[in-house]
Amino acid sequence: MEYYVKSVVPIIESNYDKFTTVERNIADFFIQNRKKVDFSSKSISERLFVSEASLSRFAKKCGYRGYREFIYCLLYTSDAADD
């Protein structure tokens, strides 16, 4: 049985109006960035000048259990799109 993973970008876009300014900054990064980079919370938080807790709250607001699950789904759906 295959595990169905919903694409992350449409989820971000559907929640965009509910985001704070910091969360919109994070959302813009994930919507516009299509390159594979180091998606560790430390790396992304330094790159976007936000806290790691902000990344976690952002992921939870998108419906994920946390930032790690969010990134897993992001990478999984981008790999599926590349195939």
Helices and strands as residue ranges (DSSP letters): H 8-15, G 16-18, H 21-32, H 41-48, H 52-61, H 67-82
